[in-house]
């Protein structure tokens, strides 16, 4: 599966999970943000959630998580990394 196709799959997964206004924003120079969506809770609260799609065979390194958190600063308070790999304890 190409990286673009995986990002579109992540968009679909989020929409199927109840997110609205989900869009893929990943492109060259996106600083690690592949997309965003809005999660509404109970009709009273909503959060902008950024996501990053990691099509990995192995472990997502801690540096990738730190980089994503850094890219989120000033854009959103919530984020999700969706991966085909695994996360180490660190």
N, C-alpha and C positions, 0 to 999 in steps of 0.2 A: 504494500500500500504506500502510495506517495505521501510525503509530508502534508501536502495540501488536502489530500483525501482524509488523512487522519484528523486534521483540524476540523474538517466538515463533519466527520463522525463524532468528534467531541461536542460540536455544536448541537448535533441531533440528540446525543445523550443528555446534555443539559436541558434541552427543550422537553424531552420525555420525562425528565426529573422535576419539572415544574417551573423552570426558569422561563422568563419572558424577555423579549427584546434581545435575544441572543444573536451576536454577530461575530464573525471571524474577522479579526483586524490584522492578523499576522502578515507581515511583509518584510522586505529588507529594511533594516533600521527600526524595527518595532521594539527594540530594547527588551526582548523577552516576553512581550505580551502578545498572545496569539488571538485573544478574543475577550469579549465581555458579555455579561448578561445581567438581568435583574432578578433577584430572588425575593418574592413577596411572602411574608409570613402573616397569616391570620388577617389579611386585609388591612392591617394597621401599620406594618413595618415593611420597608423594602430596603434591600442592599444592592449596590452595584458590586458585582463579583467579577474579577478578572480571571482569565484562565490561561494556562500554558499547556500545550500538548507536547509530551515527550515520548517519541516513538523509539524506545530503548529495548534492547535485548537483555541487558544486564541491570545493574544497579544505577539509579539516578544519584549522582554524587551530591554531597551536601552543598558544594559550591553552586550547583544549579538552583537549589532551593534558595540559598542566600541571594543569588543574582535576581531571582524572580521577586523576592521580597523587596529588594532594592528598587527594582523597576516599578513596583506598585506605589512607592512613596509619592504622595500627592495626587494619586489617581483614584485609589480606592482603599478601603480598609480590609476587604476580604478578597481571598484568592484561592484558586484550586489548581493543583498540578494534576493533570490526567496523563497517566503513563501506561505503556504496555510492559514496562519493567517493574522493578521493585524498589522500595526505599530501604536504606540501611537504618539501623537504630540511630546513628548519628545524624 
